[in-house]
Amino acid sequence: SQQRTIINTADVNEDNVLASGGDNGSIWFWDWKSGHNFQQTQTIVQPGSLDSEAGIYAMGFDVTGKRLVTCEADKTIKMWKEDENATPETHPVNFRPPKDMRRF
């Protein structure tokens, strides 16, 4: 899968989760080691802002690596946290790496 937008920012936490933020307000979460995209979300613009102001300009994980802070085009700073109730049963990861995947 591809995040079909201009990527403005990315950050990796100690659990090898890479988050990338795009011009269209999309945030994708990746497994750093395998390159698998396991979650996608879309930011919501501040009321009164244009839809075109959904872009994510900067992001970073906090010290714990559990919360993500984003700076967005609608002049907001948002904090995202992981779903503490998520389990492999409620959020399954259906990933089959390609057979020709090389390890470096």
N, CA, C and O atoms as a Tinker XYZ file with bonds, in Angstrom:
   416  protein
     1  N      0.839000   -1.182000    0.000000    73     2
     2  CA     0.000000    0.000000    0.000000    64     1     3
     3  C      0.882000    1.242000    0.000000    63     2     4     5
     4  O      2.008000    1.225000    0.496000    81     3
     5  N      0.355000    2.301000   -0.556000    73     3     6
     6  CA     1.099000    3.544000   -0.661000    64     5     7
     7  C      0.278000    4.697000   -0.118000    63     6     8     9
     8  O     -0.936000    4.757000   -0.313000    81     7
     9  N      0.936000    5.591000    0.552000    73     7    10
    10  CA     0.288000    6.809000    1.036000    64     9    11
    11  C      0.400000    7.821000   -0.105000    63    10    12    13
    12  O      1.422000    8.492000   -0.244000    81    11
    13  N     -0.634000    7.929000   -0.907000    73    11    14
    14  CA    -0.588000    8.712000   -2.143000    64    13    15
    15  C     -0.799000   10.201000   -1.886000    63    14    16    17
    16  O     -1.834000   10.770000   -2.234000    81    15
    17  N      0.188000   10.804000   -1.281000    73    15    18
    18  CA     0.195000   12.240000   -1.009000    64    17    19
    19  C      1.633000   12.658000   -0.752000    63    18    20    21
    20  O      2.523000   11.811000   -0.670000    81    19
    21  N      1.858000   13.924000   -0.627000    73    19    22
    22  CA     3.185000   14.411000   -0.258000    64    21    23
    23  C      3.378000   14.152000    1.228000    63    22    24    25
    24  O      2.559000   14.572000    2.045000    81    23
    25  N      4.453000   13.466000    1.578000    73    23    26
    26  CA     4.755000   13.167000    2.977000    64    25    27
    27  C      5.580000   14.325000    3.531000    63    26    28    29
    28  O      6.683000   14.592000    3.055000    81    27
    29  N      5.049000   15.001000    4.526000    73    27    30
    30  CA     5.739000   16.134000    5.132000    64    29    31
    31  C      6.589000   15.736000    6.325000    63    30    32    33
    32  O      7.580000   16.402000    6.625000    81    31
    33  N      6.222000   14.670000    7.006000    73    31    34
    34  CA     6.890000   14.355000    8.265000    64    33    35
    35  C      6.774000   12.867000    8.575000    63    34    36    37
    36  O      5.859000   12.189000    8.107000    81    35
    37  N      7.709000   12.379000    9.365000    73    35    38
    38  CA     7.689000   10.981000    9.817000    64    37    39
    39  C      8.486000   10.898000   11.118000    63    38    40    41
    40  O      9.387000   11.701000   11.362000    81    39
    41  N      8.139000    9.916000   11.945000    73    39    42
    42  CA     8.869000    9.693000   13.188000    64    41    43
    43  C      8.750000    8.220000   13.562000    63    42    44    45
    44  O      7.766000    7.562000   13.226000    81    43
    45  N      9.759000    7.711000   14.260000    73    43    46
    46  CA     9.793000    6.312000   14.693000    64    45    47
    47  C      9.928000    6.277000   16.206000    63    46    48    49
    48  O     10.711000    7.032000   16.781000    81    47
    49  N      9.151000    5.384000   16.863000    73    47    50
    50  CA     9.309000    5.243000   18.315000    64    49    51
    51  C     10.179000    4.033000   18.629000    63    50    52    53
    52  O     10.655000    3.354000   17.719000    81    51
    53  N     10.389000    3.762000   19.911000    73    51    54
    54  CA    11.270000    2.665000   20.318000    64    53    55
    55  C     10.682000    1.285000   20.034000    63    54    56    57
    56  O     11.407000    0.290000   20.050000    81    55
    57  N      9.362000    1.214000   19.770000    73    55    58
    58  CA     8.718000   -0.052000   19.424000    64    57    59
    59  C      8.769000   -0.312000   17.927000    63    58    60    61
    60  O      8.082000   -1.204000   17.430000    81    59
    61  N      9.576000    0.459000   17.203000    73    59    62
    62  CA     9.725000    0.343000   15.748000    64    61    63
    63  C      8.427000    0.615000   14.994000    63    62    64    65
    64  O      8.163000    0.002000   13.959000    81    63
    65  N      7.617000    1.539000   15.518000    73    63    66
    66  CA     6.429000    2.009000   14.809000    64    65    67
    67  C      6.795000    3.321000   14.140000    63    66    68    69
    68  O      7.191000    4.279000   14.804000    81    67
    69  N      6.661000    3.358000   12.823000    73    67    70
    70  CA     6.911000    4.564000   12.052000    64    69    71
    71  C      5.572000    5.207000   11.744000    63    70    72    73
    72  O      4.664000    4.542000   11.245000    81    71
    73  N      5.441000    6.488000   12.036000    73    71    74
    74  CA     4.236000    7.241000   11.689000    64    73    75
    75  C      4.625000    8.239000   10.613000    63    74    76    77
    76  O      5.659000    8.900000   10.717000    81    75
    77  N      3.793000    8.353000    9.571000    73    75    78
    78  CA     4.044000    9.328000    8.504000    64    77    79
    79  C      2.811000   10.196000    8.336000    63    78    80    81
    80  O      1.680000    9.711000    8.393000    81    79
    81  N      3.044000   11.494000    8.128000    73    79    82
    82  CA     1.955000   12.447000    7.982000    64    81    83
    83  C      2.017000   13.138000    6.639000    63    82    84    85
    84  O      3.087000   13.540000    6.183000    81    83
    85  N      0.854000   13.275000    6.003000    73    83    86
    86  CA     0.817000   13.801000    4.654000    64    85    87
    87  C      0.082000   15.117000    4.504000    63    86    88    89
    88  O     -0.569000   15.608000    5.427000    81    87
    89  N      0.209000   15.673000    3.301000    73    87    90
    90  CA    -0.419000   16.941000    2.941000    64    89    91
    91  C     -1.940000   16.888000    2.977000    63    90    92    93
    92  O     -2.592000   17.920000    3.135000    81    91
    93  N     -2.511000   15.690000    2.830000    73    91    94
    94  CA    -3.971000   15.559000    2.808000    64    93    95
    95  C     -4.551000   15.232000    4.189000    63    94    96    97
    96  O     -5.746000   14.958000    4.300000    81    95
    97  N     -3.730000   15.256000    5.235000    73    95    98
    98  CA    -4.200000   14.982000    6.585000    64    97    99
    99  C     -4.169000   13.516000    6.967000    63    98   100   101
   100  O     -4.681000   13.138000    8.021000    81    99
   101  N     -3.575000   12.688000    6.124000    73    99   102
   102  CA    -3.521000   11.258000    6.441000    64   101   103
   103  C     -2.336000   10.966000    7.354000    63   102   104   105
   104  O     -1.260000   11.548000    7.217000    81   103
   105  N     -2.567000   10.048000    8.288000    73   103   106
   106  CA    -1.514000    9.545000    9.160000    64   105   107
   107  C     -1.513000    8.038000    8.991000    63   106   108   109
   108  O     -2.524000    7.371000    9.209000    81   107
   109  N     -0.367000    7.514000    8.601000    73   107   110
   110  CA    -0.232000    6.071000    8.420000    64   109   111
   111  C      0.798000    5.558000    9.419000    63   110   112   113
   112  O      1.808000    6.209000    9.684000    81   111
   113  N      0.520000    4.371000    9.968000    73   111   114
   114  CA     1.412000    3.722000   10.917000    64   113   115
   115  C      1.982000    2.467000   10.266000    63   114   116   117
   116  O      1.255000    1.651000    9.701000    81   115
   117  N      3.294000    2.337000   10.362000    73   115   118
   118  CA     4.024000    1.272000    9.689000    64   117   119
   119  C      4.871000    0.498000   10.690000    63   118   120   121
   120  O      5.301000    1.043000   11.707000    81   119
   121  N      5.108000   -0.777000   10.393000    73   119   122
   122  CA     6.115000   -1.541000   11.113000    64   121   123
   123  C      7.450000   -1.226000   10.450000    63   122   124   125
   124  O      7.641000   -1.519000    9.270000    81   123
   125  N      8.362000   -0.638000   11.192000    73   123   126
   126  CA     9.633000   -0.179000   10.638000    64   125   127
   127  C     10.430000   -1.329000   10.032000    63   126   128   129
   128  O     11.042000   -1.160000    8.977000    81   127
   129  N     10.434000   -2.481000   10.669000    73   127   130
   130  CA    11.277000   -3.587000   10.208000    64   129   131
   131  C     10.747000   -4.240000    8.931000    63   130   132   133
   132  O     11.522000   -4.546000    8.025000    81   131
   133  N      9.438000   -4.453000    8.856000    73   131   134
   134  CA     8.891000   -5.154000    7.691000    64   133   135
   135  C      8.370000   -4.209000    6.609000    63   134   136   137
   136  O      8.230000   -4.606000    5.452000    81   135
   137  N      8.082000   -2.960000    6.981000    73   135   138
   138  CA     7.499000   -2.031000    6.015000    64   137   139
   139  C      6.002000   -2.195000    5.856000    63   138   140   141
   140  O      5.408000   -1.617000    4.945000    81   139
   141  N      5.379000   -2.983000    6.738000    73   139   142
   142  CA     3.939000   -3.232000    6.654000    64   141   143
   143  C      3.147000   -2.067000    7.240000    63   142   144   145
   144  O      3.406000   -1.631000    8.361000    81   143
   145  N      2.180000   -1.569000    6.472000    73   143   146
   146  CA     1.274000   -0.510000    6.941000    64   145   147
   147  C      0.133000   -1.183000    7.688000    63   146   148   149
   148  O     -0.680000   -1.877000    7.077000    81   147
   149  N      0.061000   -0.987000    9.011000    73   147   150
   150  CA    -0.946000   -1.698000    9.795000    64   149   151
   151  C     -2.114000   -0.823000   10.233000    63   150   152   153
   152  O     -3.113000   -1.346000   10.728000    81   151
   153  N     -2.018000    0.496000   10.066000    73   151   154
   154  CA    -3.139000    1.354000   10.443000    64   153   155
   155  C     -3.073000    2.662000    9.669000    63   154   156   157
   156  O     -1.995000    3.184000    9.383000    81   155
   157  N     -4.259000    3.180000    9.334000    73   155   158
   158  CA    -4.370000    4.469000    8.661000    64   157   159
   159  C     -5.463000    5.270000    9.352000    63   158   160   161
   160  O     -6.474000    4.716000    9.783000    81   159
   161  N     -5.254000    6.563000    9.452000    73   159   162
   162  CA    -6.281000    7.432000   10.013000    64   161   163
   163  C     -6.228000    8.771000    9.298000    63   162   164   165
   164  O     -5.256000    9.079000    8.608000    81   163
   165  N     -7.252000    9.546000    9.464000    73   163   166
   166  CA    -7.368000   10.841000    8.814000    64   165   167
   167  C     -7.658000   11.883000    9.893000    63   166   168   169
   168  O     -8.542000   11.685000   10.726000    81   167
   169  N     -6.926000   12.979000    9.879000    73   167   170
   170  CA    -7.180000   14.032000   10.858000    64   169   171
   171  C     -8.462000   14.782000   10.502000    63   170   172   173
   172  O     -8.904000   14.765000    9.354000    81   171
   173  N     -9.041000   15.427000   11.479000    73   171   174
   174  CA   -10.253000   16.235000   11.276000    64   173   175
   175  C     -9.857000   17.690000   11.465000    63   174   176   177
   176  O     -9.254000   18.046000   12.477000    81   175
   177  N    -10.194000   18.533000   10.494000    73   175   178
   178  CA    -9.798000   19.940000   10.582000    64   177   179
   179  C    -10.612000   20.665000   11.648000    63   178   180   181
   180  O    -11.740000   20.288000   11.967000    81   179
   181  N    -10.009000   21.705000   12.179000    73   179   182
   182  CA   -10.654000   22.563000   13.165000    64   181   183
   183  C    -11.913000   23.183000   12.554000    63   182   184   185
   184  O    -11.870000   23.623000   11.405000    81   183
   185  N    -13.029000   23.233000   13.282000    73   183   186
   186  CA   -14.233000   23.881000   12.742000    64   185   187
   187  C    -13.931000   25.313000   12.292000    63   186   188   189
   188  O    -13.286000   26.079000   13.008000    81   187
   189  N    -14.404000   25.655000   11.102000    73   187   190
   190  CA   -14.137000   26.964000   10.521000    64   189   191
   191  C    -12.962000   26.977000    9.570000    63   190   192   193
   192  O    -12.726000   27.970000    8.881000    81   191
   193  N    -12.213000   25.868000    9.527000    73   191   194
   194  CA   -11.082000   25.773000    8.608000    64   193   195
   195  C    -11.530000   25.140000    7.304000    63   194   196   197
   196  O    -12.564000   24.475000    7.251000    81   195
   197  N    -10.756000   25.347000    6.263000    73   195   198
   198  CA   -11.021000   24.719000    4.973000    64   197   199
   199  C    -10.537000   23.280000    4.996000    63   198   200   201
   200  O     -9.614000   22.943000    5.738000    81   199
   201  N    -11.158000   22.426000    4.181000    73   199   202
   202  CA   -10.706000   21.031000    4.095000    64   201   203
   203  C     -9.263000   20.942000    3.608000    63   202   204   205
   204  O     -8.551000   19.991000    3.931000    81   203
   205  N     -8.837000   21.931000    2.835000    73   203   206
   206  CA    -7.469000   21.922000    2.322000    64   205   207
   207  C     -6.444000   22.212000    3.420000    63   206   208   209
   208  O     -5.242000   22.099000    3.179000    81   207
   209  N     -6.892000   22.578000    4.604000    73   207   210
   210  CA    -5.992000   22.846000    5.723000    64   209   211
   211  C     -5.828000   21.621000    6.624000    63   210   212   213
   212  O     -5.547000   21.755000    7.815000    81   211
   213  N     -6.001000   20.461000    6.066000    73   211   214
   214  CA    -5.884000   19.231000    6.849000    64   213   215
   215  C     -4.449000   18.705000    6.908000    63   214   216   217
   216  O     -4.194000   17.710000    7.586000    81   215
   217  N     -3.520000   19.343000    6.222000    73   215   218
   218  CA    -2.149000   18.834000    6.137000    64   217   219
   219  C     -1.459000   18.719000    7.478000    63   218   220   221
   220  O     -1.721000   19.486000    8.404000    81   219
   221  N     -0.569000   17.738000    7.562000    73   219   222
   222  CA     0.232000   17.520000    8.768000    64   221   223
   223  C      1.645000   17.981000    8.443000    63   222   224   225
   224  O      2.291000   17.437000    7.547000    81   223
   225  N      2.122000   18.985000    9.172000    73   223   226
   226  CA     3.427000   19.568000    8.881000    64   225   227
   227  C      4.561000   18.967000    9.712000    63   226   228   229
   228  O      5.694000   18.872000    9.241000    81   227
   229  N      4.258000   18.563000   10.945000    73   227   230
   230  CA     5.298000   18.007000   11.811000    64   229   231
   231  C      4.667000   17.020000   12.774000    63   230   232   233
   232  O      3.490000   17.136000   13.114000    81   231
   233  N      5.447000   16.057000   13.210000    73   231   234
   234  CA     4.969000   15.082000   14.196000    64   233   235
   235  C      6.148000   14.521000   14.969000    63   234   236   237
   236  O      7.291000   14.542000   14.511000    81   235
   237  N      5.837000   14.021000   16.147000    73   235   238
   238  CA     6.852000   13.374000   16.954000    64   237   239
   239  C      6.199000   12.578000   18.067000    63   238   240   241
   240  O      5.152000   12.961000   18.589000    81   239
   241  N      6.825000   11.468000   18.426000    73   239   242
   242  CA     6.345000   10.680000   19.558000    64   241   243
   243  C      6.852000   11.327000   20.840000    63   242   244   245
   244  O      7.934000   11.915000   20.860000    81   243
   245  N      6.065000   11.216000   21.915000    73   243   246
   246  CA     6.511000   11.744000   23.198000    64   245   247
   247  C      7.562000   10.813000   23.794000    63   246   248   249
   248  O      7.951000    9.827000   23.168000    81   247
   249  N      8.019000   11.126000   24.996000    73   247   250
   250  CA     9.093000   10.359000   25.631000    64   249   251
   251  C      8.707000    8.893000   25.819000    63   250   252   253
   252  O      9.559000    8.012000   25.697000    81   251
   253  N      7.440000    8.621000   26.112000    73   251   254
   254  CA     7.013000    7.239000   26.331000    64   253   255
   255  C      6.898000    6.469000   25.018000    63   254   256   257
   256  O      6.940000    5.239000   25.022000    81   255
   257  N      6.757000    7.165000   23.909000    73   255   258
   258  CA     6.578000    6.510000   22.613000    64   257   259
   259  C      5.163000    6.046000   22.374000    63   258   260   261
   260  O      4.882000    5.413000   21.356000    81   259
   261  N      4.259000    6.349000   23.299000    73   259   262
   262  CA     2.871000    5.889000   23.200000    64   261   263
   263  C      1.934000    6.938000   22.632000    63   262   264   265
   264  O      0.866000    6.603000   22.120000    81   263
   265  N      2.325000    8.215000   22.716000    73   263   266
   266  CA     1.484000    9.299000   22.191000    64   265   267
   267  C      2.207000    9.986000   21.049000    63   266   268   269
   268  O      3.428000   10.141000   21.062000    81   267
   269  N      1.421000   10.395000   20.058000    73   267   270
   270  CA     1.956000   11.087000   18.890000    64   269   271
   271  C      1.429000   12.518000   18.895000    63   270   272   273
   272  O      0.225000   12.738000   19.033000    81   271
   273  N      2.313000   13.478000   18.747000    73   271   274
   274  CA     1.932000   14.888000   18.704000    64   273   275
   275  C      2.070000   15.358000   17.264000    63   274   276   277
   276  O      3.114000   15.162000   16.642000    81   275
   277  N      1.004000   15.988000   16.722000    73   275   278
   278  CA     1.052000   16.488000   15.349000    64   277   279
   279  C      0.813000   17.994000   15.330000    63   278   280   281
   280  O      0.037000   18.521000   16.127000    81   279
   281  N      1.487000   18.676000   14.409000    73   279   282
   282  CA     1.285000   20.097000   14.143000    64   281   283
   283  C      0.687000   20.180000   12.749000    63   282   284   285
   284  O      1.265000   19.674000   11.788000    81   283
   285  N     -0.479000   20.825000   12.641000    73   283   286
   286  CA    -1.247000   20.720000   11.407000    64   285   287
   287  C     -1.492000   22.071000   10.745000    63   286   288   289
   288  O     -1.321000   23.121000   11.364000    81   287
   289  N     -1.891000   22.027000    9.493000    73   287   290
   290  CA    -2.065000   23.220000    8.673000    64   289   291
   291  C     -3.198000   24.108000    9.161000    63   290   292   293
   292  O     -3.222000   25.298000    8.846000    81   291
   293  N     -4.133000   23.562000    9.920000    73   291   294
   294  CA    -5.238000   24.381000   10.435000    64   293   295
   295  C     -4.863000   25.085000   11.747000    63   294   296   297
   296  O     -5.728000   25.551000   12.489000    81   295
   297  N     -3.545000   25.148000   12.015000    73   295   298
   298  CA    -2.987000   25.838000   13.182000    64   297   299
   299  C     -3.319000   25.147000   14.503000    63   298   300   301
   300  O     -3.424000   25.799000   15.542000    81   299
   301  N     -3.484000   23.823000   14.459000    73   299   302
   302  CA    -3.748000   23.074000   15.685000    64   301   303
   303  C     -2.588000   22.144000   16.003000    63   302   304   305
   304  O     -1.827000   21.746000   15.121000    81   303
   305  N     -2.472000   21.811000   17.261000    73   303   306
   306  CA    -1.557000   20.778000   17.730000    64   305   307
   307  C     -2.440000   19.704000   18.339000    63   306   308   309
   308  O     -3.247000   19.985000   19.225000    81   307
   309  N     -2.291000   18.482000   17.869000    73   307   310
   310  CA    -3.138000   17.387000   18.360000    64   309   311
   311  C     -2.277000   16.280000   18.942000    63   310   312   313
   312  O     -1.159000   16.025000   18.495000    81   311
   313  N     -2.837000   15.631000   19.957000    73   311   314
   314  CA    -2.173000   14.480000   20.565000    64   313   315
   315  C     -3.009000   13.243000   20.284000    63   314   316   317
   316  O     -4.223000   13.241000   20.484000    81   315
   317  N     -2.356000   12.205000   19.826000    73   315   318
   318  CA    -2.998000   10.933000   19.499000    64   317   319
   319  C     -2.448000    9.887000   20.452000    63   318   320   321
   320  O     -1.246000    9.857000   20.715000    81   319
   321  N     -3.326000    9.022000   20.975000    73   319   322
   322  CA    -2.838000    7.948000   21.839000    64   321   323
   323  C     -3.320000    6.607000   21.305000    63   322   324   325
   324  O     -4.308000    6.515000   20.576000    81   323
   325  N     -2.587000    5.574000   21.693000    73   323   326
   326  CA    -2.951000    4.240000   21.237000    64   325   327
   327  C     -4.205000    3.752000   21.962000    63   326   328   329
   328  O     -4.498000    4.186000   23.075000    81   327
   329  N     -4.925000    2.863000   21.331000    73   327   330
   330  CA    -6.118000    2.271000   21.918000    64   329   331
   331  C     -5.670000    1.188000   22.904000    63   330   332   333
   332  O     -5.177000    0.134000   22.502000    81   331
   333  N     -5.845000    1.460000   24.184000    73   331   334
   334  CA    -5.375000    0.522000   25.215000    64   333   335
   335  C     -6.172000   -0.777000   25.235000    63   334   336   337
   336  O     -5.700000   -1.782000   25.766000    81   335
   337  N     -7.378000   -0.770000   24.660000    73   335   338
   338  CA    -8.211000   -1.969000   24.649000    64   337   339
   339  C     -8.019000   -2.817000   23.395000    63   338   340   341
   340  O     -8.661000   -3.857000   23.246000    81   339
   341  N     -7.145000   -2.385000   22.500000    73   339   342
   342  CA    -6.924000   -3.137000   21.258000    64   341   343
   343  C     -6.201000   -4.448000   21.550000    63   342   344   345
   344  O     -5.262000   -4.491000   22.345000    81   343
   345  N     -6.645000   -5.495000   20.904000    73   343   346
   346  CA    -6.011000   -6.807000   21.011000    64   345   347
   347  C     -5.827000   -7.356000   19.598000    63   346   348   349
   348  O     -6.415000   -6.828000   18.654000    81   347
   349  N     -5.028000   -8.399000   19.439000    73   347   350
   350  CA    -4.898000   -9.000000   18.112000    64   349   351
   351  C     -6.232000   -9.506000   17.557000    63   350   352   353
   352  O     -6.402000   -9.606000   16.342000    81   351
   353  N     -7.174000   -9.824000   18.443000    73   351   354
   354  CA    -8.478000  -10.295000   17.991000    64   353   355
   355  C     -9.352000   -9.136000   17.484000    63   354   356   357
   356  O    -10.071000   -9.289000   16.497000    81   355
   357  N     -9.288000   -7.978000   18.161000    73   355   358
   358  CA   -10.117000   -6.851000   17.740000    64   357   359
   359  C     -9.498000   -6.072000   16.590000    63   358   360   361
   360  O    -10.215000   -5.440000   15.814000    81   359
   361  N     -8.178000   -6.109000   16.469000    73   359   362
   362  CA    -7.465000   -5.396000   15.410000    64   361   363
   363  C     -6.465000   -6.354000   14.754000    63   362   364   365
   364  O     -5.260000   -6.225000   14.971000    81   363
   365  N     -6.945000   -7.306000   13.959000    73   363   366
   366  CA    -6.030000   -8.286000   13.372000    64   365   367
   367  C     -5.111000   -7.645000   12.331000    63   366   368   369
   368  O     -5.494000   -6.709000   11.628000    81   367
   369  N     -3.910000   -8.166000   12.255000    73   367   370
   370  CA    -2.954000   -7.734000   11.243000    64   369   371
   371  C     -2.848000   -8.857000   10.221000    63   370   372   373
   372  O     -2.317000   -9.929000   10.513000    81   371
   373  N     -3.353000   -8.604000    9.037000    73   371   374
   374  CA    -3.299000   -9.588000    7.965000    64   373   375
   375  C     -2.155000   -9.229000    7.030000    63   374   376   377
   376  O     -2.344000   -8.540000    6.028000    81   375
   377  N     -0.975000   -9.704000    7.374000    73   375   378
   378  CA     0.214000   -9.348000    6.601000    64   377   379
   379  C      0.905000  -10.611000    6.129000    63   378   380   381
   380  O      1.256000  -11.485000    6.922000    81   379
   381  N      1.093000  -10.688000    4.835000    73   379   382
   382  CA     1.868000  -11.767000    4.236000    64   381   383
   383  C      2.970000  -11.110000    3.416000    63   382   384   385
   384  O      2.697000  -10.536000    2.361000    81   383
   385  N      4.214000  -11.187000    3.889000    73   383   386
   386  CA     5.280000  -10.522000    3.146000    64   385   387
   387  C      5.466000  -11.154000    1.778000    63   386   388   389
   388  O      5.258000  -12.356000    1.611000    81   387
   389  N      5.859000  -10.346000    0.793000    73   387   390
   390  CA     6.105000  -10.914000   -0.537000    64   389   391
   391  C      7.217000  -11.945000   -0.478000    63   390   392   393
   392  O      8.148000  -11.816000    0.317000    81   391
   393  N      7.122000  -12.967000   -1.314000    73   391   394
   394  CA     8.133000  -14.031000   -1.310000    64   393   395
   395  C      9.500000  -13.530000   -1.717000    63   394   396   397
   396  O     10.514000  -14.101000   -1.316000    81   395
   397  N      9.545000  -12.470000   -2.508000    73   395   398
   398  CA    10.835000  -11.963000   -2.955000    64   397   399
   399  C     11.379000  -10.844000   -2.058000    63   398   400   401
   400  O     12.304000  -10.128000   -2.441000    81   399
   401  N     10.799000  -10.703000   -0.866000    73   399   402
   402  CA    11.257000   -9.666000    0.067000    64   401   403
   403  C     12.661000   -9.995000    0.557000    63   402   404   405
   404  O     12.926000  -11.105000    1.019000    81   403
   405  N     13.555000   -9.018000    0.450000    73   403   406
   406  CA    14.946000   -9.238000    0.856000    64   405   407
   407  C     15.176000   -8.601000    2.217000    63   406   408   409
   408  O     14.585000   -7.570000    2.539000    81   407
   409  N     16.016000   -9.205000    2.992000    73   407   410
   410  CA    16.420000   -8.642000    4.278000    64   409   411
   411  C     17.809000   -8.056000    4.136000    63   410   412   413
   412  O     18.688000   -8.634000    3.497000    81   411
   413  N     17.987000   -6.894000    4.745000    73   411   414
   414  CA    19.279000   -6.216000    4.659000    64   413   415
   415  C     19.978000   -6.215000    5.970000    63   414   416
   416  O     21.083000   -5.684000    6.079000    81   415
